[in-house]
Amino acid sequence: MRVVKAFAILKRSTALANKRLGNLDAEKAEAIAAVCDDVLKASTMTTSRLSYGRPEAAHKAI
């Protein structure tokens, strides 16, 4: 879960930096940041919806 948390922090920071630099529009940057915030919140829970969510959905993607 540490790798997922690290990537969420990295992606959030990159999106917001690119927004400030004008390389990414505000709507997309805020959407990316919001998803990353959700990932970070879920990674701090003992029962994460990321790891214990809908396992049947994972099988359909394969």
ZADO-1210 file (C-alpha; in nm, 4 decimals, padded with zeros to 6 digits):
<atoms>
<atom x="00.0000" y="00.0000" z="00.0000" code="MET" pos="1"/>
<atom x="00.2998" y="00.2297" z="00.0445" code="ARG" pos="2"/>
<atom x="00.3627" y="00.2381" z="-00.3297" code="VAL" pos="3"/>
<atom x="00.0008" y="00.3306" z="-00.3999" code="VAL" pos="4"/>
<atom x="00.0176" y="00.6089" z="-00.1406" code="LYS" pos="5"/>
<atom x="00.3463" y="00.7365" z="-00.2861" code="ALA" pos="6"/>
<atom x="00.2055" y="00.7462" z="-00.6384" code="PHE" pos="7"/>
<atom x="-00.1070" y="00.9260" z="-00.5172" code="ALA" pos="8"/>
<atom x="00.1070" y="01.1930" z="-00.3517" code="ILE" pos="9"/>
<atom x="00.3218" y="01.2246" z="-00.6643" code="LEU" pos="10"/>
<atom x="00.0279" y="01.2441" z="-00.9064" code="LYS" pos="11"/>
<atom x="-00.1567" y="01.4973" z="-00.6876" code="ARG" pos="12"/>
<atom x="00.1487" y="01.7201" z="-00.6613" code="SER" pos="13"/>
<atom x="00.2220" y="01.6948" z="-01.0328" code="THR" pos="14"/>
<atom x="-00.1359" y="01.7799" z="-01.1305" code="ALA" pos="15"/>
<atom x="-00.1452" y="02.0862" z="-00.9071" code="LEU" pos="16"/>
<atom x="00.1991" y="02.2021" z="-01.0228" code="ALA" pos="17"/>
<atom x="00.0971" y="02.1671" z="-01.3873" code="ASN" pos="18"/>
<atom x="-00.2203" y="02.3624" z="-01.3144" code="LYS" pos="19"/>
<atom x="-00.0150" y="02.6480" z="-01.1692" code="ARG" pos="20"/>
<atom x="00.2189" y="02.6398" z="-01.4683" code="LEU" pos="21"/>
<atom x="-00.0732" y="02.6485" z="-01.7110" code="GLY" pos="22"/>
<atom x="-00.0007" y="02.3041" z="-01.8558" code="ASN" pos="23"/>
<atom x="-00.3231" y="02.1467" z="-01.7233" code="LEU" pos="24"/>
<atom x="-00.6648" y="02.3053" z="-01.6992" code="ASP" pos="25"/>
<atom x="-00.8076" y="02.3596" z="-01.3519" code="ALA" pos="26"/>
<atom x="-01.0977" y="02.1162" z="-01.3900" code="GLU" pos="27"/>
<atom x="-00.8730" y="01.8222" z="-01.4777" code="LYS" pos="28"/>
<atom x="-00.6168" y="01.9114" z="-01.2116" code="ALA" pos="29"/>
<atom x="-00.8831" y="01.9310" z="-00.9411" code="GLU" pos="30"/>
<atom x="-01.0341" y="01.6000" z="-01.0549" code="ALA" pos="31"/>
<atom x="-00.6951" y="01.4287" z="-01.0345" code="ILE" pos="32"/>
<atom x="-00.6281" y="01.5817" z="-00.6929" code="ALA" pos="33"/>
<atom x="-00.9692" y="01.4686" z="-00.5648" code="ALA" pos="34"/>
<atom x="-00.9113" y="01.1089" z="-00.6759" code="VAL" pos="35"/>
<atom x="-00.5662" y="01.1127" z="-00.5187" code="CYS" pos="36"/>
<atom x="-00.7170" y="01.2438" z="-00.1941" code="ASP" pos="37"/>
<atom x="-00.9628" y="00.9528" z="-00.1990" code="ASP" pos="38"/>
<atom x="-00.6776" y="00.7071" z="-00.2506" code="VAL" pos="39"/>
<atom x="-00.4823" y="00.8616" z="00.0357" code="LEU" pos="40"/>
<atom x="-00.7833" y="00.8483" z="00.2673" code="LYS" pos="41"/>
<atom x="-00.8505" y="00.4859" z="00.1747" code="ALA" pos="42"/>
<atom x="-00.4866" y="00.3912" z="00.2288" code="SER" pos="43"/>
<atom x="-00.5081" y="00.5027" z="00.5911" code="THR" pos="44"/>
<atom x="-00.8135" y="00.2891" z="00.6680" code="MET" pos="45"/>
<atom x="-00.7722" y="-00.0607" z="00.8049" code="THR" pos="46"/>
<atom x="-01.0351" y="-00.1900" z="00.5621" code="THR" pos="47"/>
<atom x="-00.9701" y="-00.0184" z="00.2348" code="SER" pos="48"/>
<atom x="-01.2232" y="-00.0142" z="-00.0431" code="ARG" pos="49"/>
<atom x="-00.9261" y="-00.0238" z="-00.2783" code="LEU" pos="50"/>
<atom x="-00.8189" y="-00.3660" z="-00.1568" code="SER" pos="51"/>
<atom x="-01.1522" y="-00.5058" z="-00.0386" code="TYR" pos="52"/>
<atom x="-01.3889" y="-00.3368" z="-00.2800" code="GLY" pos="53"/>
<atom x="-01.5819" y="-00.5298" z="-00.5407" code="ARG" pos="54"/>
<atom x="-01.3668" y="-00.8308" z="-00.6247" code="PRO" pos="55"/>
<atom x="-01.6115" y="-00.9392" z="-00.8958" code="GLU" pos="56"/>
<atom x="-01.5299" y="-00.6197" z="-01.0863" code="ALA" pos="57"/>
<atom x="-01.1611" y="-00.7131" z="-01.0950" code="ALA" pos="58"/>
<atom x="-01.2394" y="-01.0493" z="-01.2522" code="HIS" pos="59"/>
<atom x="-01.4470" y="-00.8863" z="-01.5259" code="LYS" pos="60"/>
<atom x="-01.1572" y="-00.6605" z="-01.6241" code="ALA" pos="61"/>
<atom x="-00.9311" y="-00.9570" z="-01.7032" code="ILE" pos="62"/>
</atoms>
